[in-house]
Amino acid sequence: MEKNDLCDRLFEFAVRVIELLKTLPNTPENRTVRTQLSKSACSSGANYEESQSGSSKADFTNKVRISLREMRESNFWLRIIKRIEKDVDKSELDYLIKESSELKNILGSIVQKTR
């Protein structure tokens, strides 16, 4: 996978998460989930983008590690939504959960290879 392909996937993931979050009912609980998930989904892509211009191998690895951690968090919040929200686009939610798992695996593999 080309680095640009991964940048594109992370960007698309963040956009689709934001679009999904717009459809959630405006409850106090969902406001928490919306804030946390939008931050982690966007942060994963932003940190990976930043890793592409890292000043050293250690800097690159650190940014990818942060990206991985944020993607794990995104997967967690998506699973929370799946459990608590009944009126949500199930196919989009299932896609995002699957995509976050795949992105976790890719980012984890990059971290492993840089050791």
N, CA, C and O atoms as a GROMACS GRO file, in nm:
protein
  460
    1MET      N    1   0.085  -0.119   0.000
    1MET     CA    2   0.000   0.000   0.000
    1MET      C    3   0.088   0.124   0.000
    1MET      O    4   0.181   0.137   0.080
    2GLU      N    5   0.059   0.213  -0.089
    2GLU     CA    6   0.132   0.340  -0.096
    2GLU      C    7   0.094   0.427   0.024
    2GLU      O    8  -0.019   0.420   0.074
    3LYS      N    9   0.188   0.509   0.068
    3LYS     CA   10   0.161   0.599   0.180
    3LYS      C   11   0.045   0.692   0.148
    3LYS      O   12  -0.038   0.721   0.234
    4ASN      N   13   0.038   0.739   0.023
    4ASN     CA   14  -0.072   0.829  -0.015
    4ASN      C   15  -0.206   0.758  -0.008
    4ASN      O   16  -0.307   0.819   0.028
    5ASP      N   17  -0.208   0.628  -0.043
    5ASP     CA   18  -0.332   0.552  -0.032
    5ASP      C   19  -0.379   0.548   0.113
    5ASP      O   20  -0.498   0.563   0.140
    6LEU      N   21  -0.286   0.528   0.205
    6LEU     CA   22  -0.323   0.524   0.347
    6LEU      C   23  -0.368   0.663   0.394
    6LEU      O   24  -0.464   0.674   0.470
    7CYS      N   25  -0.300   0.767   0.350
    7CYS     CA   26  -0.344   0.903   0.383
    7CYS      C   27  -0.487   0.926   0.335
    7CYS      O   28  -0.570   0.982   0.407
    8ASP      N   29  -0.515   0.882   0.212
    8ASP     CA   30  -0.649   0.898   0.156
    8ASP      C   31  -0.753   0.819   0.236
    8ASP      O   32  -0.862   0.869   0.262
    9ARG      N   33  -0.719   0.696   0.273
    9ARG     CA   34  -0.813   0.614   0.351
    9ARG      C   35  -0.841   0.676   0.487
    9ARG      O   36  -0.955   0.678   0.533
   10LEU      N   37  -0.738   0.726   0.552
   10LEU     CA   38  -0.757   0.789   0.683
   10LEU      C   39  -0.840   0.916   0.672
   10LEU      O   40  -0.924   0.943   0.758
   11PHE      N   41  -0.817   0.992   0.567
   11PHE     CA   42  -0.896   1.114   0.544
   11PHE      C   43  -1.043   1.077   0.520
   11PHE      O   44  -1.133   1.135   0.580
   12GLU      N   45  -1.065   0.981   0.432
   12GLU     CA   46  -1.202   0.938   0.399
   12GLU      C   47  -1.272   0.882   0.523
   12GLU      O   48  -1.391   0.906   0.544
   13PHE      N   49  -1.199   0.807   0.604
   13PHE     CA   50  -1.254   0.753   0.728
   13PHE      C   51  -1.304   0.867   0.818
   13PHE      O   52  -1.416   0.863   0.868
   14ALA      N   53  -1.219   0.968   0.837
   14ALA     CA   54  -1.256   1.080   0.924
   14ALA      C   55  -1.380   1.152   0.872
   14ALA      O   56  -1.470   1.186   0.949
   15VAL      N   57  -1.385   1.176   0.742
   15VAL     CA   58  -1.501   1.244   0.682
   15VAL      C   59  -1.628   1.162   0.703
   15VAL      O   60  -1.732   1.216   0.741
   16ARG      N   61  -1.620   1.032   0.678
   16ARG     CA   62  -1.738   0.947   0.692
   16ARG      C   63  -1.783   0.936   0.838
   16ARG      O   64  -1.902   0.926   0.866
   17VAL      N   65  -1.688   0.937   0.931
   17VAL     CA   66  -1.724   0.937   1.073
   17VAL      C   67  -1.799   1.066   1.106
   17VAL      O   68  -1.903   1.062   1.172
   18ILE      N   69  -1.748   1.179   1.061
   18ILE     CA   70  -1.815   1.307   1.089
   18ILE      C   71  -1.957   1.307   1.031
   18ILE      O   72  -2.051   1.352   1.096
   19GLU      N   73  -1.971   1.256   0.909
   19GLU     CA   74  -2.104   1.248   0.848
   19GLU      C   75  -2.198   1.161   0.931
   19GLU      O   76  -2.314   1.196   0.950
   20LEU      N   77  -2.148   1.047   0.980
   20LEU     CA   78  -2.230   0.960   1.064
   20LEU      C   79  -2.269   1.030   1.193
   20LEU      O   80  -2.384   1.021   1.236
   21LEU      N   81  -2.175   1.101   1.253
   21LEU     CA   82  -2.202   1.169   1.380
   21LEU      C   83  -2.311   1.274   1.367
   21LEU      O   84  -2.385   1.300   1.462
   22LYS      N   85  -2.320   1.335   1.249
   22LYS     CA   86  -2.425   1.435   1.226
   22LYS      C   87  -2.565   1.375   1.237
   22LYS      O   88  -2.662   1.447   1.260
   23THR      N   89  -2.575   1.244   1.220
   23THR     CA   90  -2.707   1.178   1.220
   23THR      C   91  -2.751   1.132   1.359
   23THR      O   92  -2.865   1.090   1.377
   24LEU      N   93  -2.660   1.139   1.458
   24LEU     CA   94  -2.695   1.092   1.592
   24LEU      C   95  -2.789   1.190   1.661
   24LEU      O   96  -2.775   1.312   1.645
   25PRO      N   97  -2.885   1.138   1.739
   25PRO     CA   98  -2.970   1.227   1.818
   25PRO      C   99  -2.886   1.312   1.913
   25PRO      O  100  -2.781   1.268   1.960
   26ASN      N  101  -2.933   1.432   1.941
   26ASN     CA  102  -2.857   1.526   2.024
   26ASN      C  103  -2.888   1.504   2.172
   26ASN      O  104  -2.958   1.585   2.234
   27THR      N  105  -2.836   1.395   2.228
   27THR     CA  106  -2.852   1.366   2.371
   27THR      C  107  -2.720   1.398   2.442
   27THR      O  108  -2.616   1.407   2.378
   28PRO      N  109  -2.724   1.413   2.576
   28PRO     CA  110  -2.598   1.438   2.648
   28PRO      C  111  -2.496   1.327   2.624
   28PRO      O  112  -2.377   1.354   2.608
   29GLU      N  113  -2.542   1.202   2.622
   29GLU     CA  114  -2.451   1.090   2.600
   29GLU      C  115  -2.388   1.096   2.461
   29GLU      O  116  -2.268   1.076   2.444
   30ASN      N  117  -2.471   1.123   2.363
   30ASN     CA  118  -2.420   1.130   2.226
   30ASN      C  119  -2.327   1.249   2.204
   30ASN      O  120  -2.238   1.243   2.120
   31ARG      N  121  -2.348   1.357   2.278
   31ARG     CA  122  -2.256   1.470   2.266
   31ARG      C  123  -2.115   1.427   2.309
   31ARG      O  124  -2.016   1.466   2.247
   32THR      N  125  -2.107   1.348   2.414
   32THR     CA  126  -1.977   1.296   2.459
   32THR      C  127  -1.916   1.206   2.352
   32THR      O  128  -1.799   1.221   2.316
   33VAL      N  129  -1.996   1.113   2.303
   33VAL     CA  130  -1.948   1.020   2.200
   33VAL      C  131  -1.906   1.097   2.075
   33VAL      O  132  -1.802   1.070   2.017
   34ARG      N  133  -1.989   1.193   2.034
   34ARG     CA  134  -1.961   1.272   1.913
   34ARG      C  135  -1.828   1.346   1.926
   34ARG      O  136  -1.746   1.345   1.834
   35THR      N  137  -1.805   1.408   2.041
   35THR     CA  138  -1.681   1.483   2.062
   35THR      C  139  -1.560   1.390   2.061
   35THR      O  140  -1.461   1.416   1.992
   36GLN      N  141  -1.569   1.283   2.137
   36GLN     CA  142  -1.455   1.191   2.148
   36GLN      C  143  -1.423   1.124   2.015
   36GLN      O  144  -1.307   1.115   1.976
   37LEU      N  145  -1.527   1.076   1.946
   37LEU     CA  146  -1.504   1.004   1.820
   37LEU      C  147  -1.456   1.098   1.710
   37LEU      O  148  -1.368   1.062   1.632
   38SER      N  149  -1.512   1.217   1.704
   38SER     CA  150  -1.464   1.309   1.599
   38SER      C  151  -1.318   1.346   1.623
   38SER      O  152  -1.240   1.357   1.528
   39LYS      N  153  -1.280   1.364   1.749
   39LYS     CA  154  -1.140   1.396   1.780
   39LYS      C  155  -1.048   1.280   1.743
   39LYS      O  156  -0.945   1.301   1.680
   40SER      N  157  -1.083   1.158   1.783
   40SER     CA  158  -0.993   1.045   1.759
   40SER      C  159  -0.985   1.010   1.611
   40SER      O  160  -0.877   0.978   1.561
   41ALA      N  161  -1.098   1.015   1.540
   41ALA     CA  162  -1.097   0.981   1.397
   41ALA      C  163  -1.014   1.081   1.317
   41ALA      O  164  -0.937   1.042   1.230
   42CYS      N  165  -1.030   1.208   1.348
   42CYS     CA  166  -0.953   1.311   1.277
   42CYS      C  167  -0.806   1.309   1.320
   42CYS      O  168  -0.718   1.329   1.236
   43SER      N  169  -0.780   1.286   1.446
   43SER     CA  170  -0.643   1.285   1.496
   43SER      C  171  -0.561   1.172   1.435
   43SER      O  172  -0.442   1.188   1.409
   44SER      N  173  -0.624   1.058   1.412
   44SER     CA  174  -0.552   0.946   1.353
   44SER      C  175  -0.497   0.985   1.216
   44SER      O  176  -0.378   0.964   1.188
   45GLY      N  177  -0.581   1.041   1.132
   45GLY     CA  178  -0.536   1.084   1.000
   45GLY      C  179  -0.438   1.199   1.006
   45GLY      O  180  -0.340   1.201   0.931
   46ALA      N  181  -0.463   1.294   1.094
   46ALA     CA  182  -0.375   1.411   1.104
   46ALA      C  183  -0.235   1.370   1.151
   46ALA      O  184  -0.136   1.421   1.099
   47ASN      N  185  -0.227   1.280   1.246
   47ASN     CA  186  -0.096   1.235   1.293
   47ASN      C  187  -0.023   1.154   1.188
   47ASN      O  188   0.099   1.164   1.176
   48TYR      N  189  -0.096   1.074   1.112
   48TYR     CA  190  -0.030   0.999   1.006
   48TYR      C  191   0.022   1.095   0.898
   48TYR      O  192   0.133   1.078   0.849
   49GLU      N  193  -0.059   1.194   0.862
   49GLU     CA  194  -0.013   1.296   0.766
   49GLU      C  195   0.115   1.362   0.817
   49GLU      O  196   0.210   1.382   0.742
   50GLU      N  197   0.115   1.396   0.945
   50GLU     CA  198   0.231   1.461   1.003
   50GLU      C  199   0.353   1.369   1.001
   50GLU      O  200   0.466   1.416   0.985
   51SER      N  201   0.330   1.238   1.016
   51SER     CA  202   0.442   1.143   1.016
   51SER      C  203   0.515   1.142   0.882
   51SER      O  204   0.633   1.107   0.875
   52GLN      N  205   0.445   1.181   0.777
   52GLN     CA  206   0.504   1.177   0.644
   52GLN      C  207   0.616   1.279   0.625
   52GLN      O  208   0.695   1.268   0.532
   53SER      N  209   0.621   1.378   0.713
   53SER     CA  210   0.730   1.475   0.705
   53SER      C  211   0.811   1.474   0.834
   53SER      O  212   0.865   1.576   0.876
   54GLY      N  213   0.817   1.357   0.897
   54GLY     CA  214   0.890   1.344   1.023
   54GLY      C  215   1.037   1.381   1.007
   54GLY      O  216   1.098   1.357   0.903
   55SER      N  217   1.092   1.438   1.111
   55SER     CA  218   1.230   1.483   1.106
   55SER      C  219   1.328   1.368   1.130
   55SER      O  220   1.448   1.383   1.105
   56SER      N  221   1.278   1.254   1.178
   56SER     CA  222   1.365   1.139   1.203
   56SER      C  223   1.279   1.013   1.203
   56SER      O  224   1.156   1.019   1.202
   57LYS      N  225   1.346   0.898   1.203
   57LYS     CA  226   1.273   0.771   1.210
   57LYS      C  227   1.194   0.764   1.342
   57LYS      O  228   1.081   0.715   1.343
   58ALA      N  229   1.253   0.810   1.451
   58ALA     CA  230   1.186   0.810   1.580
   58ALA      C  231   1.061   0.898   1.578
   58ALA      O  232   0.957   0.862   1.633
   59ASP      N  233   1.071   1.014   1.513
   59ASP     CA  234   0.957   1.105   1.501
   59ASP      C  235   0.847   1.039   1.418
   59ASP      O  236   0.729   1.044   1.455
   60PHE      N  237   0.885   0.977   1.306
   60PHE     CA  238   0.790   0.905   1.221
   60PHE      C  239   0.717   0.798   1.302
   60PHE      O  240   0.594   0.790   1.301
   61THR      N  241   0.794   0.715   1.371
   61THR     CA  242   0.737   0.605   1.448
   61THR      C  243   0.643   0.656   1.556
   61THR      O  244   0.536   0.600   1.578
   62ASN      N  245   0.683   0.762   1.624
   62ASN     CA  246   0.599   0.819   1.730
   62ASN      C  247   0.465   0.867   1.674
   62ASN      O  248   0.360   0.841   1.734
   63LYS      N  249   0.467   0.936   1.560
   63LYS     CA  250   0.342   0.986   1.500
   63LYS      C  251   0.252   0.871   1.455
   63LYS      O  252   0.130   0.878   1.470
   64VAL      N  253   0.312   0.766   1.400
   64VAL     CA  254   0.232   0.651   1.357
   64VAL      C  255   0.174   0.580   1.479
   64VAL      O  256   0.060   0.532   1.475
   65ARG      N  257   0.251   0.572   1.587
   65ARG     CA  258   0.199   0.512   1.711
   65ARG      C  259   0.078   0.590   1.763
   65ARG      O  260  -0.021   0.530   1.805
   66ILE      N  261   0.087   0.722   1.759
   66ILE     CA  262  -0.026   0.805   1.803
   66ILE      C  263  -0.145   0.780   1.711
   66ILE      O  264  -0.259   0.768   1.758
   67SER      N  265  -0.120   0.772   1.582
   67SER     CA  266  -0.226   0.744   1.485
   67SER      C  267  -0.295   0.611   1.516
   67SER      O  268  -0.417   0.601   1.511
   68LEU      N  269  -0.216   0.511   1.547
   68LEU     CA  270  -0.270   0.379   1.584
   68LEU      C  271  -0.354   0.388   1.710
   68LEU      O  272  -0.464   0.333   1.716
   69ARG      N  273  -0.304   0.455   1.810
   69ARG     CA  274  -0.378   0.470   1.936
   69ARG      C  275  -0.512   0.540   1.913
   69ARG      O  276  -0.614   0.499   1.969
   70GLU      N  277  -0.511   0.644   1.832
   70GLU     CA  278  -0.634   0.717   1.802
   70GLU      C  279  -0.733   0.630   1.722
   70GLU      O  280  -0.854   0.641   1.741
   71MET      N  281  -0.681   0.545   1.633
   71MET     CA  282  -0.769   0.457   1.556
   71MET      C  283  -0.831   0.351   1.647
   71MET      O  284  -0.948   0.315   1.629
   72ARG      N  285  -0.754   0.302   1.744
   72ARG     CA  286  -0.811   0.208   1.842
   72ARG      C  287  -0.926   0.275   1.917
   72ARG      O  288  -1.031   0.215   1.939
   73GLU      N  289  -0.905   0.400   1.956
   73GLU     CA  290  -1.009   0.473   2.027
   73GLU      C  291  -1.132   0.493   1.937
   73GLU      O  292  -1.245   0.481   1.983
   74SER      N  293  -1.109   0.524   1.811
   74SER     CA  294  -1.221   0.541   1.718
   74SER      C  295  -1.304   0.413   1.709
   74SER      O  296  -1.426   0.417   1.711
   75ASN      N  297  -1.235   0.300   1.698
   75ASN     CA  298  -1.304   0.171   1.692
   75ASN      C  299  -1.389   0.149   1.816
   75ASN      O  300  -1.502   0.100   1.807
   76PHE      N  301  -1.337   0.185   1.931
   76PHE     CA  302  -1.410   0.173   2.057
   76PHE      C  303  -1.540   0.254   2.054
   76PHE      O  304  -1.647   0.202   2.086
   77TRP      N  305  -1.530   0.381   2.015
   77TRP     CA  306  -1.649   0.468   2.014
   77TRP      C  307  -1.750   0.421   1.910
   77TRP      O  308  -1.871   0.431   1.934
   78LEU      N  309  -1.704   0.371   1.797
   78LEU     CA  310  -1.797   0.319   1.696
   78LEU      C  311  -1.874   0.199   1.750
   78LEU      O  312  -1.993   0.183   1.723
   79ARG      N  313  -1.805   0.114   1.826
   79ARG     CA  314  -1.873  -0.002   1.885
   79ARG      C  315  -1.972   0.042   1.992
   79ARG      O  316  -2.076  -0.022   2.010
   80ILE      N  317  -1.942   0.149   2.063
   80ILE     CA  318  -2.038   0.206   2.160
   80ILE      C  319  -2.165   0.248   2.088
   80ILE      O  320  -2.276   0.215   2.130
   81ILE      N  321  -2.148   0.322   1.977
   81ILE     CA  322  -2.264   0.366   1.898
   81ILE      C  323  -2.346   0.245   1.853
   81ILE      O  324  -2.468   0.246   1.863
   82LYS      N  325  -2.279   0.142   1.805
   82LYS     CA  326  -2.350   0.022   1.758
   82LYS      C  327  -2.435  -0.038   1.870
   82LYS      O  328  -2.545  -0.087   1.846
   83ARG      N  329  -2.383  -0.034   1.990
   83ARG     CA  330  -2.455  -0.093   2.103
   83ARG      C  331  -2.571  -0.007   2.152
   83ARG      O  332  -2.675  -0.060   2.190
   84ILE      N  333  -2.556   0.126   2.152
   84ILE     CA  334  -2.657   0.211   2.217
   84ILE      C  335  -2.754   0.278   2.121
   84ILE      O  336  -2.863   0.318   2.162
   85GLU      N  337  -2.718   0.290   1.993
   85GLU     CA  338  -2.804   0.362   1.899
   85GLU      C  339  -2.877   0.265   1.807
   85GLU      O  340  -2.815   0.185   1.738
   86LYS      N  341  -3.007   0.272   1.807
   86LYS     CA  342  -3.087   0.183   1.722
   86LYS      C  343  -3.120   0.249   1.587
   86LYS      O  344  -3.134   0.180   1.486
   87ASP      N  345  -3.132   0.383   1.586
   87ASP     CA  346  -3.169   0.453   1.463
   87ASP      C  347  -3.048   0.517   1.398
   87ASP      O  348  -3.034   0.640   1.394
   88VAL      N  349  -2.959   0.432   1.348
   88VAL     CA  350  -2.838   0.479   1.281
   88VAL      C  351  -2.820   0.393   1.157
   88VAL      O  352  -2.866   0.278   1.154
   89ASP      N  353  -2.756   0.446   1.056
   89ASP     CA  354  -2.731   0.371   0.933
   89ASP      C  355  -2.638   0.253   0.965
   89ASP      O  356  -2.517   0.268   0.975
   90LYS      N  357  -2.700   0.134   0.980
   90LYS     CA  358  -2.625   0.015   1.023
   90LYS      C  359  -2.515  -0.023   0.923
   90LYS      O  360  -2.406  -0.061   0.964
   91SER      N  361  -2.545  -0.012   0.794
   91SER     CA  362  -2.444  -0.054   0.696
   91SER      C  363  -2.324   0.041   0.700
   91SER      O  364  -2.210  -0.004   0.688
   92GLU      N  365  -2.348   0.170   0.716
   92GLU     CA  366  -2.237   0.266   0.726
   92GLU      C  367  -2.159   0.242   0.856
   92GLU      O  368  -2.036   0.245   0.855
   93LEU      N  369  -2.229   0.219   0.964
   93LEU     CA  370  -2.163   0.194   1.092
   93LEU      C  371  -2.079   0.067   1.085
   93LEU      O  372  -1.965   0.065   1.132
   94ASP      N  373  -2.134  -0.038   1.027
   94ASP     CA  374  -2.058  -0.164   1.012
   94ASP      C  375  -1.936  -0.143   0.924
   94ASP      O  376  -1.828  -0.196   0.952
   95TYR      N  377  -1.952  -0.064   0.817
   95TYR     CA  378  -1.839  -0.032   0.731
   95TYR      C  379  -1.729   0.039   0.811
   95TYR      O  380  -1.611   0.003   0.801
   96LEU      N  381  -1.767   0.139   0.890
   96LEU     CA  382  -1.670   0.218   0.965
   96LEU      C  383  -1.600   0.134   1.072
   96LEU      O  384  -1.481   0.152   1.097
   97ILE      N  385  -1.673   0.042   1.135
   97ILE     CA  386  -1.611  -0.047   1.234
   97ILE      C  387  -1.510  -0.137   1.165
   97ILE      O  388  -1.399  -0.156   1.214
   98LYS      N  389  -1.548  -0.192   1.050
   98LYS     CA  390  -1.457  -0.280   0.974
   98LYS      C  391  -1.336  -0.200   0.926
   98LYS      O  392  -1.222  -0.247   0.937
   99GLU      N  393  -1.359  -0.081   0.872
   99GLU     CA  394  -1.251   0.002   0.822
   99GLU      C  395  -1.155   0.041   0.936
   99GLU      O  396  -1.034   0.040   0.917
  100SER      N  397  -1.209   0.075   1.052
  100SER     CA  398  -1.121   0.111   1.164
  100SER      C  399  -1.037  -0.009   1.207
  100SER      O  400  -0.921   0.008   1.246
  101SER      N  401  -1.093  -0.128   1.201
  101SER     CA  402  -1.015  -0.248   1.234
  101SER      C  403  -0.904  -0.270   1.132
  101SER      O  404  -0.791  -0.302   1.170
  102GLU      N  405  -0.935  -0.254   1.005
  102GLU     CA  406  -0.833  -0.269   0.901
  102GLU      C  407  -0.725  -0.163   0.915
  102GLU      O  408  -0.606  -0.193   0.903
  103LEU      N  409  -0.765  -0.039   0.941
  103LEU     CA  410  -0.667   0.068   0.957
  103LEU      C  411  -0.579   0.045   1.081
  103LEU      O  412  -0.460   0.074   1.078
  104LYS      N  413  -0.638  -0.009   1.188
  104LYS     CA  414  -0.559  -0.045   1.307
  104LYS      C  415  -0.452  -0.146   1.269
  104LYS      O  416  -0.336  -0.133   1.308
  105ASN      N  417  -0.491  -0.248   1.191
  105ASN     CA  418  -0.396  -0.352   1.151
  105ASN      C  419  -0.284  -0.295   1.065
  105ASN      O  420  -0.167  -0.330   1.083
  106ILE      N  421  -0.318  -0.207   0.972
  106ILE     CA  422  -0.217  -0.146   0.884
  106ILE      C  423  -0.121  -0.060   0.965
  106ILE      O  424   0.001  -0.071   0.951
  107LEU      N  425  -0.176   0.026   1.051
  107LEU     CA  426  -0.092   0.114   1.131
  107LEU      C  427  -0.006   0.032   1.228
  107LEU      O  428   0.111   0.064   1.249
  108GLY      N  429  -0.063  -0.073   1.287
  108GLY     CA  430   0.011  -0.160   1.376
  108GLY      C  431   0.126  -0.228   1.304
  108GLY      O  432   0.234  -0.245   1.361
  109SER      N  433   0.103  -0.268   1.180
  109SER     CA  434   0.207  -0.331   1.100
  109SER      C  435   0.321  -0.233   1.071
  109SER      O  436   0.438  -0.270   1.076
  110ILE      N  437   0.286  -0.109   1.042
  110ILE     CA  438   0.389  -0.007   1.018
  110ILE      C  439   0.474   0.013   1.144
  110ILE      O  440   0.596   0.021   1.136
  111VAL      N  441   0.407   0.020   1.259
  111VAL     CA  442   0.481   0.038   1.386
  111VAL      C  443   0.574  -0.082   1.408
  111VAL      O  444   0.690  -0.064   1.446
  112GLN      N  445   0.524  -0.202   1.384
  112GLN     CA  446   0.608  -0.323   1.402
  112GLN      C  447   0.731  -0.320   1.311
  112GLN      O  448   0.841  -0.355   1.354
  113LYS      N  449   0.711  -0.280   1.186
  113LYS     CA  450   0.821  -0.279   1.090
  113LYS      C  451   0.927  -0.173   1.121
  113LYS      O  452   1.041  -0.184   1.077
  114THR      N  453   0.889  -0.071   1.197
  114THR     CA  454   0.986   0.035   1.228
  114THR      C  455   1.067   0.004   1.353
  114THR      O  456   1.155   0.081   1.391
  115ARG      N  457   1.039  -0.108   1.418
  115ARG     CA  458   1.114  -0.145   1.540
  115ARG      C  459   1.250  -0.198   1.505
  115ARG      O  460   1.326  -0.235   1.594
   0.00000   0.00000   0.00000
